[in-house]
Structure formats: structure tokens, C-alpha cells
Amino acid sequence: MSRPLVIGHRGASGYRPEHTRAAYALAIAQGADAIEPDIVATRDGVLVVRHENEISGTTDVAARPEFAGRRTTKEVDGHRLTGWFTEDFDWAELAGLRCRERIPGVRPASAAHDGAEPMLRLGDVLELASASGVGVVAEIKHHSYFASIGLPLDELAAPLLAGFGGRLWVESFEQSALAALRARGLDAPTVYLVEAQGAAFDLVARHGSSATTYAEQLTDAGLARLATGAGAASVDGISVDKSLLLAGRRATDLAGRAHSAGLSVFTWTLRPENRFLSGPFRGGGGAAAFGDWRGEWDVILSCRVDGVFADHPDLARGLVDARRRSDDPNGD
């Protein structure tokens, strides 16, 4: 494959409210190689696409008086959250909600589309991707939590994902979720999401303070274990917080070491606004203004990563293609 893949992060979420049909369709139109749905469940076992199961920040649920009594507080992956949760609604109820921009202060142009579209199911996104010929990078969210309340996402998702005819990757912050899907016979590359600090929730739940940390998993020995773990426990790639690839204005050696271990390397998330850029690449004009995103992304692309998640797929596509032409002016 041509490297790297440009992946529309929740669609073109820099331009439209995330996980909406408009966001996914725009990502495809802007040249994304794949789109990324985050997968959570309703109480009647329908898989819907939301960044989190708590939906007050991305839908109009808080403004719906008929659902005022559903507001509650829960602990999800060790975090105490108050709001409205997908698992407390049937799909028929969620289908009546309308989507909103999650960070309107940073993306007011996207927020202008608030209320225009309903939520989508995973099946809707897979159909759109299939019809458009793009790949799907499906993220299983809060696998341990949903299993604990009788909604095992691996069991619910495996048949739908197996029926998708296009290029498919499956990712999760919980390696156990990827192993469970593989054990169910899902034949797709698995990608383990890695944060810049802490440890994976499934490991913390199992081992407490002695859980292997992300930092330990990213040593040479840790990367080798991820790549060669017994049976379903191995993964095909890692997807890392972009800060792990950056050391000021230079690149770290993580991607090269992971490749040497036999792992593909994805990274998240390319965003051009100052709020999201690392310090050396921020400019003037406030949090919502675009900083030196080209400079930051060039450093990341110099690592020869295999895939980049981008909120603005058109910007990532343009930079990736320009670098490819520069590297190989006589071909592709």
C-alpha cells in the first residue's frame, strides 16, 4: 500500500459534527483512504457510532425534556462521568436525537451545522464506506465496561464487521477486545491504541497498580511482545498519541523501532488548530487559529508511519501527496 493511509477521524470532523453522514461523506470526497467509526451500544444491542457512550456533548439530548430523567452518573474505565449514556436508550429513542459539534468554540463553522443530522448506526457507516470504496478503521470503545453491563461489543460487532467487504482494520485501547474479536474469527488487522501515559484499562482492571504501563509496552521488549503474543493476544499494529512521535521539532525513534518489531504504526490525531498542535508549532491568533500544522505533520510523516488520523482529511491528503511526489517525482 502507499504510505501513509489518510484516515478521516470520525469523518471530516474538522468541518462537520463528528460521526455524521455529512462528516463521513466529506472525508470521502476529500480523498480519505478510510474512515473511522467509534463503536458503542444501545440497551437493545444496536451498535451506534459515537466517540463516547456519554452523549451530552455531541447530541441535543440535554435539551430534550422527555429524557431529563435519564441523566445519571457512572464510572466508565475508571472515570466518573455525569450525563446521558447510549446504553440507557433504545435505538428508536437515539434515532430521534440530532448531532452537535463537540468543540464549538474551536470549530464554529462546524457548529453551524448543529441539529442538521441524526445519529448513525455502525451498519449505516459500513454501507456508506462500501458504496464509496473506502476502508474502515473501526474502534471498539470501552470493551470491558460494556461487557460488564451485558453488552459485549465483540459479540455484537463481529458479524457486522465480518460482513463488510472492503478493507477493514479494528482498533481498541484494550488489547483484550482485539483478542476477543480475533477469537470470534474476525479476519482483519488489529491495531492497539496507545496513550502517552498511564496503562490500558483492561490491564488496570486485572492487575491494579502492577499493570504493565504504556511506556513499558513501547520498549523494544514490549513491542516484541505485542507483535508475537500467543495466538489471539498478538496485534498487527499500534496507533499512538502523536506526542510519542515528537521530540520538540524532531521525530522520536518509536515508529522505526515498532516497524523493526514487525508492527505497523498509525498515529492520532492530526489537527491544525493551535489548541491541538504541540508547543513548538503553535502560532498566534488564539486556540482556534491554524498554527504551523505543516511543520508538525511533516515531522510525523518523516517517521514513515502507516496511517494518520486527521480531522481535516483534505489537508492531510494534500501534504501526503505532495511528499510522495517530492520523494518520487517520476512515479508513485
C-alpha positions as CSV (number, residue, x, y, z in Angstrom):
1,M,0.0,0.0,0.0
2,S,1.0,3.6,-0.4
3,R,2.1,5.1,2.9
4,P,0.6,6.5,4.9
5,L,-3.2,5.9,4.8
6,V,-5.2,9.1,5.4
7,I,-8.0,8.2,7.8
8,G,-11.0,10.5,8.3
9,H,-11.1,10.8,12.1
10,R,-14.8,10.4,12.9
11,G,-15.2,11.6,9.3
12,A,-14.1,15.1,8.3
13,S,-14.7,16.2,11.9
14,G,-12.9,19.5,11.4
15,Y,-15.7,20.6,9.1
16,R,-18.8,18.9,10.3
17,P,-20.1,17.4,13.6
18,E,-18.3,14.2,14.1
19,H,-19.8,10.8,13.2
20,T,-22.5,12.3,11.0
21,R,-23.2,11.2,7.4
22,A,-22.1,14.6,6.2
23,A,-18.7,14.2,8.1
24,Y,-18.1,10.8,6.6
25,A,-19.2,11.8,3.1
26,L,-17.0,14.9,3.2
27,A,-14.0,12.8,4.3
28,I,-14.5,10.5,1.4
29,A,-14.9,13.4,-1.0
30,Q,-11.6,14.9,0.3
31,G,-9.7,11.8,-0.5
32,A,-9.6,9.8,2.7
33,D,-8.4,6.3,2.2
34,A,-10.5,5.1,5.2
35,I,-13.0,6.5,7.7
36,E,-13.1,5.8,11.5
37,P,-16.3,5.0,13.4
38,D,-16.1,4.7,17.2
39,I,-18.5,1.9,18.3
40,V,-20.7,1.9,21.4
41,A,-24.0,0.2,22.1
42,T,-27.6,0.9,23.0
43,R,-29.5,-1.0,25.6
44,D,-31.2,-3.1,23.0
45,G,-27.9,-4.1,21.5
46,V,-27.7,-1.8,18.5
47,L,-24.2,-0.5,17.7
48,V,-24.1,3.2,17.2
49,V,-21.2,5.5,16.3
50,R,-20.2,8.0,19.0
51,H,-16.8,9.0,20.4
52,E,-18.1,8.1,23.9
53,N,-21.1,6.4,25.3
54,E,-21.8,9.7,27.2
55,I,-23.5,11.8,24.5
56,S,-24.4,15.2,26.0
57,G,-21.5,16.9,24.2
58,T,-22.3,15.6,20.8
59,T,-26.1,15.5,20.6
60,D,-29.1,17.6,21.7
61,V,-30.1,15.0,24.4
62,A,-29.7,17.6,27.2
63,A,-32.3,19.8,25.6
64,R,-34.9,17.0,25.3
65,P,-37.2,17.3,28.3
66,E,-38.5,13.8,27.8
67,F,-35.1,12.4,28.6
68,A,-34.3,14.7,31.6
69,G,-34.8,11.7,33.9
70,R,-32.1,9.7,32.1
71,R,-29.3,12.0,33.3
72,T,-27.1,10.0,35.7
73,T,-23.6,9.5,37.0
74,K,-21.5,6.4,36.1
75,E,-17.9,5.2,36.3
76,V,-16.6,4.3,32.9
77,D,-13.0,3.0,32.7
78,G,-12.1,4.5,36.0
79,H,-13.6,7.9,35.2
80,R,-16.7,9.3,36.9
81,L,-19.0,10.9,34.3
82,T,-22.3,12.6,34.6
83,G,-24.6,12.8,31.6
84,W,-26.7,10.7,29.2
85,F,-25.4,7.3,28.1
86,T,-26.2,5.3,25.0
87,E,-26.7,2.1,27.0
88,D,-29.7,3.8,28.7
89,F,-31.6,4.3,25.4
90,D,-33.1,2.1,22.8
91,W,-32.1,2.8,19.2
92,A,-35.5,4.1,18.4
93,E,-35.0,6.8,21.0
94,L,-31.5,7.7,19.9
95,A,-32.6,7.9,16.3
96,G,-34.6,11.0,17.2
97,L,-31.7,12.9,18.5
98,R,-29.7,15.4,16.5
99,C,-25.9,15.7,16.4
100,R,-23.8,18.7,17.5
101,E,-20.3,19.9,17.3
102,R,-18.3,18.7,20.3
103,I,-15.9,21.8,20.4
104,P,-17.9,24.7,19.1
105,G,-15.6,27.3,20.5
106,V,-12.8,26.0,18.3
107,R,-14.9,25.0,15.3
108,P,-17.8,27.4,15.0
109,A,-18.2,26.7,11.3
110,S,-18.9,23.1,12.1
111,A,-21.2,24.1,14.9
112,A,-23.3,26.0,12.3
113,H,-24.5,22.5,11.2
114,D,-25.7,21.6,14.7
115,G,-29.1,19.8,14.6
116,A,-28.9,19.0,10.9
117,E,-28.4,15.3,11.1
118,P,-29.3,12.2,13.3
119,M,-27.0,9.7,14.8
120,L,-25.8,6.7,12.7
121,R,-25.5,3.0,13.4
122,L,-22.4,1.1,12.6
123,G,-24.2,-0.6,9.8
124,D,-25.0,2.8,8.2
125,V,-21.3,3.7,8.2
126,L,-20.3,0.4,6.7
127,E,-22.8,0.7,4.0
128,L,-21.6,4.2,3.1
129,A,-18.0,3.0,3.1
130,S,-18.8,0.0,0.9
131,A,-20.7,2.1,-1.6
132,S,-17.8,4.6,-1.7
133,G,-15.0,2.1,-1.9
134,V,-13.1,3.4,1.1
135,G,-11.7,1.4,4.0
136,V,-12.9,1.4,7.6
137,V,-10.9,1.6,10.8
138,A,-13.4,0.5,13.4
139,E,-12.7,1.4,17.1
140,I,-14.2,-0.7,19.8
141,K,-14.9,1.7,22.8
142,H,-15.0,0.7,26.5
143,H,-15.0,-3.0,25.8
144,S,-14.6,-4.1,29.4
145,Y,-17.3,-1.7,30.6
146,F,-19.9,-2.8,28.0
147,A,-19.2,-6.4,28.8
148,S,-19.8,-5.7,32.5
149,I,-23.3,-4.5,31.7
150,G,-24.2,-7.4,29.4
151,L,-23.5,-5.7,26.1
152,P,-20.4,-7.5,24.8
153,L,-19.2,-5.4,21.9
154,D,-17.1,-8.1,20.4
155,E,-20.1,-10.4,20.1
156,L,-22.3,-7.6,18.7
157,A,-19.7,-6.2,16.3
158,A,-18.1,-9.3,14.9
159,P,-21.0,-10.3,12.5
160,L,-21.3,-6.7,11.1
161,L,-17.6,-6.2,10.6
162,A,-17.2,-9.6,9.1
163,G,-19.9,-8.7,6.5
164,F,-18.0,-5.6,5.4
165,G,-16.5,-6.3,2.0
166,G,-13.9,-3.6,1.9
167,R,-10.5,-3.0,3.6
168,L,-11.0,-3.2,7.4
169,W,-8.9,-2.6,10.4
170,V,-10.1,-3.0,14.0
171,E,-8.6,-0.9,16.8
172,S,-9.1,-0.6,20.6
173,F,-7.4,0.8,23.7
174,E,-7.9,-2.7,25.2
175,Q,-5.9,-5.5,23.7
176,S,-8.4,-7.9,25.2
177,A,-11.1,-6.5,22.9
178,L,-8.9,-7.2,19.8
179,A,-8.2,-10.7,21.1
180,A,-11.9,-11.3,21.6
181,L,-12.7,-10.3,18.1
182,R,-10.0,-12.4,16.6
183,A,-11.2,-15.4,18.7
184,R,-14.6,-14.9,17.1
185,G,-13.0,-15.4,13.7
186,L,-12.8,-11.8,12.5
187,D,-10.1,-11.7,9.9
188,A,-8.9,-8.1,10.0
189,P,-5.6,-6.4,11.1
190,T,-5.8,-5.4,14.7
191,V,-4.4,-2.1,15.9
192,Y,-3.7,-1.4,19.6
193,L,-4.3,2.2,20.6
194,V,-1.6,3.6,22.9
195,E,-1.7,6.7,25.0
196,A,1.2,8.9,26.1
197,Q,1.0,7.9,29.7
198,G,-0.8,5.5,32.1
199,A,-1.9,2.0,31.3
200,A,-4.7,0.3,29.5
201,F,-7.9,0.0,31.4
202,D,-8.3,-3.8,30.9
203,L,-4.9,-4.3,32.4
204,V,-5.6,-2.0,35.3
205,A,-8.8,-3.8,36.0
206,R,-7.0,-7.1,36.0
207,H,-3.7,-6.2,37.7
208,G,-4.3,-2.9,39.5
209,S,-1.2,-0.9,40.3
210,S,1.1,-3.6,38.9
211,A,-0.5,-3.3,35.4
212,T,2.0,-3.0,32.5
213,T,2.2,0.6,31.5
214,Y,2.1,2.0,28.0
215,A,5.7,3.1,28.4
216,E,6.7,-0.5,29.2
217,Q,4.8,-1.7,26.2
218,L,6.7,0.7,24.0
219,T,10.1,-0.6,24.9
220,D,11.8,-2.9,22.4
221,A,10.8,-5.9,24.5
222,G,7.3,-4.6,24.9
223,L,6.8,-4.1,21.2
224,A,8.1,-7.6,20.5
225,R,5.6,-9.0,22.9
226,L,2.8,-7.1,21.3
227,A,3.8,-8.4,17.9
228,T,4.4,-12.0,18.9
229,G,1.9,-12.6,21.8
230,A,0.5,-16.1,21.8
231,G,-2.4,-16.6,19.5
232,A,-5.1,-14.0,19.6
233,A,-3.1,-11.9,22.0
234,S,-0.8,-10.5,19.3
235,V,-1.6,-7.4,17.4
236,D,-0.7,-6.3,13.9
237,G,0.0,-2.7,14.7
238,I,-0.1,0.2,17.2
239,S,-1.8,3.5,16.9
240,V,-0.1,6.1,19.1
241,D,-0.7,9.5,20.5
242,K,1.2,11.8,18.1
243,S,3.2,13.3,21.1
244,L,5.0,9.9,21.3
245,L,6.4,10.6,17.8
246,L,7.6,14.2,18.6
247,A,10.6,15.5,20.5
248,G,10.3,19.2,20.0
249,R,10.7,19.8,16.3
250,R,12.3,16.4,15.7
251,A,11.0,12.8,15.5
252,T,11.5,10.1,18.1
253,D,12.6,6.6,17.2
254,L,9.4,4.9,18.2
255,A,8.0,4.3,14.7
256,G,11.3,2.8,13.5
257,R,11.5,0.5,16.5
258,A,7.9,-0.6,16.1
259,H,8.5,-1.3,12.4
260,S,11.6,-3.3,13.3
261,A,9.4,-5.4,15.6
262,G,7.0,-6.2,12.7
263,L,4.2,-3.8,13.8
264,S,2.5,-1.2,11.6
265,V,2.3,2.3,13.1
266,F,-0.7,4.6,13.0
267,T,-0.9,7.9,14.8
268,W,-3.7,10.2,16.2
269,T,-4.7,12.9,15.7
270,L,-3.6,15.4,13.0
271,R,-5.3,18.7,13.8
272,P,-4.2,22.1,12.5
273,E,-5.6,24.3,15.3
274,N,-3.2,25.8,17.8
275,R,-5.1,24.2,20.6
276,F,-4.1,20.7,19.4
277,L,-0.6,21.4,18.0
278,S,2.5,20.6,20.1
279,G,4.1,23.7,21.6
280,P,6.9,24.4,19.0
281,F,4.3,24.6,16.2
282,R,1.7,26.9,17.8
283,G,1.2,30.3,16.3
284,G,-0.7,33.5,17.1
285,G,-4.4,34.1,16.8
286,G,-5.7,32.0,19.6
287,A,-6.7,28.4,20.1
288,A,-8.9,28.1,17.1
289,A,-6.4,29.6,14.6
290,F,-4.3,27.4,12.5
291,G,-0.7,27.2,13.6
292,D,2.3,25.6,11.8
293,W,0.4,22.4,11.1
294,R,2.5,21.6,8.1
295,G,5.7,21.7,10.2
296,E,4.3,19.4,12.8
297,W,2.8,17.0,10.3
298,D,6.0,16.9,8.3
299,V,7.9,15.6,11.3
300,I,5.3,13.0,11.9
301,L,5.3,11.9,8.3
302,S,9.1,11.7,8.3
303,C,8.6,8.7,10.7
304,R,7.1,6.8,7.7
305,V,4.0,5.9,9.7
306,D,1.5,3.6,8.0
307,G,-1.6,5.7,8.8
308,V,-2.6,9.1,10.1
309,F,-5.9,10.0,11.6
310,A,-6.9,13.5,10.5
311,D,-9.9,15.8,11.4
312,H,-9.2,17.7,8.1
313,P,-8.6,14.9,5.6
314,D,-8.1,17.3,2.7
315,L,-5.1,18.9,4.4
316,A,-3.6,15.6,5.3
317,R,-4.2,14.3,1.8
318,G,-2.6,17.3,0.2
319,L,0.5,17.0,2.4
320,V,0.9,13.3,2.0
321,D,0.6,13.5,-1.8
322,A,3.0,16.4,-2.0
323,R,5.6,14.5,0.0
324,R,5.1,11.4,-2.2
325,R,5.6,13.5,-5.4
326,S,8.7,15.0,-3.8
327,D,10.1,11.6,-2.8
328,D,9.4,10.0,-6.2
329,P,9.0,12.7,-8.9
330,N,9.0,10.1,-11.7
331,G,6.4,7.8,-10.3
332,D,4.3,6.9,-7.3
